[in-house]
């Protein structure tokens, strides 16, 4: 079986979020067979919802589309290391694999900060693959914030 990254779609969602004035983060949920089930970009400002992170929106849409509360045979591609809230949602959804681009030393919840998946209270930890399209994801974020300073 050949690995196919879906980070390009997550990056497209991140760019669309930036166009809307949102922090440019994108996420894509993919089935084990490679079918894209859901994709989203941040919408916290648009929806006036602090939980409307790309990961949460993509997981909600995938669960709704499939009519189930968990996604054990699904992978999540995210342009930025998930925050603790999103990491907890990934655990609760039983996501199989997490692929992310740029690390988030300020607010990350996977490899930095809270490290949600390493806590004994965490019921499920996905396989984690970091650094996919890291340079492009980090540049998108850096450019977004530099333009606002």
N, C-alpha and C positions, 0 to 999 in steps of 0.2 A: 504494500500500500504506500502510495506517495503522499507526503505531507503537502497540503495546500494551505497557505496562510490567507486569512481573511482580514488581515490588518489594513489592507488598502481600503476596504469598505468602512472600517472603523475610522480611518483617517478622513475619508470623505464626509462622514458624519461629524467629525470634529471640525472640519473646515466649514460645514454648514452651520454648526453651532456658533462659530466665531462670527460668521456673517450676520447672525441674529443678535450679536452682542453678548453671547454666552461664553463662558470659559470653554475653550475648544477641546472637549473630550468627547470621544465617540466610542460606541460599543456595539458588538455584533454577537448574537447567539447563533451557533451553528450545530446542527445535528451530527451524530457520529458518522453519518453517511455523507456529510459535507453540504447539506442543504441549509441555506440561510433561513432561519426561522423568524428572527427579529433584528432590527437595528435601530439605534437611537443616538442622539447627541444631547448634551446637557440642555435643560429647559427650566432651570431654577427661576430665572428672572421672568421669563415669558409666562410661566404658570404660577408665579408667586408661591413656589413650593420648594423648601430647602431640601426635600428628598428627591427632587426630580433630576438626579444625576443620570448620566447616560446608562450606566450599568443597571440601575433600578428600573428605568423605563424599558430597557431591552428585555430584562428578565420578566417584568410584568406582562409585556406584550407576548413574549414567547409562551409563558404559562397560560395566558388567555387564549392564544391561538391554538395551543395543544389541548386545552381543557384539563390541565393538571397543575398541581402546586409545586412539583419538583421537576428538575431537569437533569436526571442522573446520566443520561447518555448524550449530553450536550457540552459544548465548549463555549467559552466566552473570550472574545478578543476585545481589549480595551487599550486605548492609546496612552493612558496614564495609570500608574499603580493605583488600585482602588483604595479609597479612604476606609476607615474602620466600619462605617455604616454599610458601605457597599460590600466589603469583605464579609460581613456578617450575613448579608442577603445572599451572597454567593454560596456561603456555607449552608444556609437554610434551604436554598434551592437545589443543593446537592450537585452543583455544576461539576462536571468531570474534570475538565482542564481549564486553567486560566492562562491566557497569553496576554502580556501587557508590554507596552512600549517603554515609555520614560518612567524612571523612578520618581517618587515624590517624597523627598526628604522632609518636607514641611508638614504634609498631611497624609502621608501614606499609611496604610494599615496592613500591608502584606509583608514586605521585606524591611520596612522602616517603621518607626512609631509603634503602634499598638501590636503589630504582628498577630493579628486575630487568629490565624490558623494554627499558631503554635501554643495557644492556651488550652489547658486541659478541659475547659468548658466547651470548646469548639467540637461539635458533633461530627463535622465533616470538613476535611481539607482537600481541595482539588490538587491535582498535579499543577505545578506552577512553572511557567516558562516566561522569563522576562527578557527585555532588550529587543523585542521584535520591532523593527522600524524605529528604534529608539531616537536616532538623530532627527528624523523627520518629525516625530511626535514632540520632542523637546523643543525643536526650532519653532514649531507652530505655537506652542505655549509661550515661549520667550518673546516671539514677535508680537503676539496678542497683548501681553502685558507691557512691553516696551511702548507700544502705540498708545497706551492709556496713561503713561506717565508724563 
